[in-house]
Amino acid sequence: MRNVAIILALALLAAVATGQDEAAKSTDTVWENTSYRVKATVPAGWTQTGKEPKSRGSWVELAAFGESRSEAKLTISVQASRFPNADSMIKWQREQFEKDSGLAVLRDEVRPATKRTPKGVLFEYTYQYQRKPQHAVAAYWVHRERRYRVYATVREVGWKTIASDIRAIVKSVEFTSRAFSKEIHNYTDEAKNFRLYFPEGWTVKLPARGPRVQFTSAKRGVAVWVYTDSSTGKLDSDWTRHLRSLGDADAKIAKKTDPTRHPALGVEVGAVEYTKMIDGKLYRYRESVLTHRNVFYRVVLAAADPAFVGGVSDYEAMVKSIAFMR
Amino acid sequence: MSEVRHAATIVEVFPMRLGGEVLLDVTIRPDVEDGFPDPRPNDLLVLASGEELKIWAAPKISHPKGSVQFNVQFQAASVTEVTLEEGMAVALQPR
C-alpha cells in the first residue's frame, strides 16, 4: 500500500506543471544587477542612461533609465540598511515624508510581500523644482541588510503619459537571491513544532495520511517528505528502531551516518541512504532523522533513479534550514 | 578661494527630491579637458547669471564615450529654485 502511495506521488510529480512568472513583453528590457541580485523590467521607450553603479549621496545608484518624450528619469539604488525589518523601515520612511513640508504626498502604499519581493512601501508625491511642479514615485524595500529604492521623477505635465510605465517598473522589481527564497518559502508546522525552507519551484501538499508534509519538484521529478512519529526521547533508540524498520521494509541500505551533532540545531542528526525496487523500478532515498522534544522527525528525499541526484542539493538546503519553534 | 574658473557645460540635471532628502545631481562636461580639475566639496559652480552654488559632493568621475564628465551634487533645498538646464554654460571655481 505504501509503495502504491509512493508511485502515485511520483507519478503526480511528472504531471504537475511548473509555475511560470508572467512573461515580459518582447519589447521590454530586463535589467539585472547580478551582484545585488535585483532585477526589473523596463518597458519600450526607456533607455538605460547609467550602466555603471555610481554614488548619489548616501546611496549607490545601480542603474538609471530615461524616457525621452516625457523626460522622466528613474533610478534603482541601494544602500546599507540599519533597519531590522520592513516595518521599521516603513515607519521611518513615512515619518520622513510626513515631516517634509516641501512635498505633497498623494499616495502612501504598503506593498505586501510577493514571491519575489519583501514587504515594501511606495510613495507618490509632487514637489516644486525650479518653480515647476514635478511628480515623483519612490518605492523602498529592505532585503538582506540593504535598503533598495526605485525613484522616478518627471515634470507634472508629463506624468499622465508615463505613470503606467513607472508603476510597471516598480511592480517588476524582484530579488533573485536564494536567501530571499528562504524568507518567503517557509513551511511552518505549529503542531509538530518545526519549520523549514523550501526552494523556488517546489510545491507543498499536506497528505491525508503518511508524511506530515510533502514537497515536490515537478521539474526535477523528486519529492521530499517530512514524517513525524512519537519518540523514545533518545535519538539512539529511535535511530536503531528506524534502521530495523527499514530492513523490514526491504530497503537496501547503501550508506548510513550515525547520529552526530547538528551545529545549527544543537541536536543529534543521523542520515541514511537506501534503495528499493518497486514494480521493477529502482527508487533511491535519503533520510535525515532527529529527535526533539519527544518527536522523531524524518526528512526523506525520494526519487526514481537517476532523477534522485537532481534533488540532492535542494534537499540538503531544506534539511539545513530545519528549525524548531520551541 | 581660487579666482580661476574652468568652463563647462551642463549635461544632465537630476533632481532627487525625497522625504528628508534633497539632492540635485548635476553632470558637467569640461569645455576643455586639459587642466580641468576634479571637482571637490565646497568648490563653486558658477552660473552665467553670476549665481554661485556650493558643491556638496563630487562623488564620481565618469568617462562616457571617451569624454570626461563629472557629477556634482548640491544638497540645499534652495538650489532647487535655481534654473539649471542641460546645455547651460557654467564654470567650476575650486575653493
Interface residues (C-beta under 8 A of the other chain):
Chain A: T49 E52 K54 S55 R56 G57 A64 K73 T75 Q93 Q96 F97 E98 K99 D100 G102 L103 V105 F123 Y125 Y127 Q128 Y129 Q130 R131 Q134 A136 A138 Y151 T153
Chain B: E12 F14 P15 M16 R17 L18 G19 G20 E21 V22 L23 D25 A57 P59 K60 S62 N71 Q73 Q75 A77 T80 E81 V82 T83 L84
